[in-house]
């Protein structure tokens, strides 16, 4: 109770992510979130009707797994889900991911 206080310094690097951003912010950000600097102004004509992240996930699922059994009931590979998140945040193209991993990433994005 009356012991010494210890203070430690912690440093870290924050990487912006689309996961956790509001949908309103994402439709007003036509570029990947990691490409956006502080105070970046978006022209009104470049506002999207749907966040590009949702479009990319849904498009991949539609093209690769439309007939997949238990698509949203089977868990995906966690490493792949992390890589999918990184692709969405940086704008990098999707590699060969399992459709269950993509579906799990979509669920995590929407939650």
Secondary structure by P-SEA (a helix, b strand, c coil): cccbbbbbbbbbbbbbbcccccaaaaaaccccccccccbbbbbccccccccaaaaaaaaaaaaccccccccccccccaaaaaaaaaaaaaccccccccaaaaaaaaaaaac
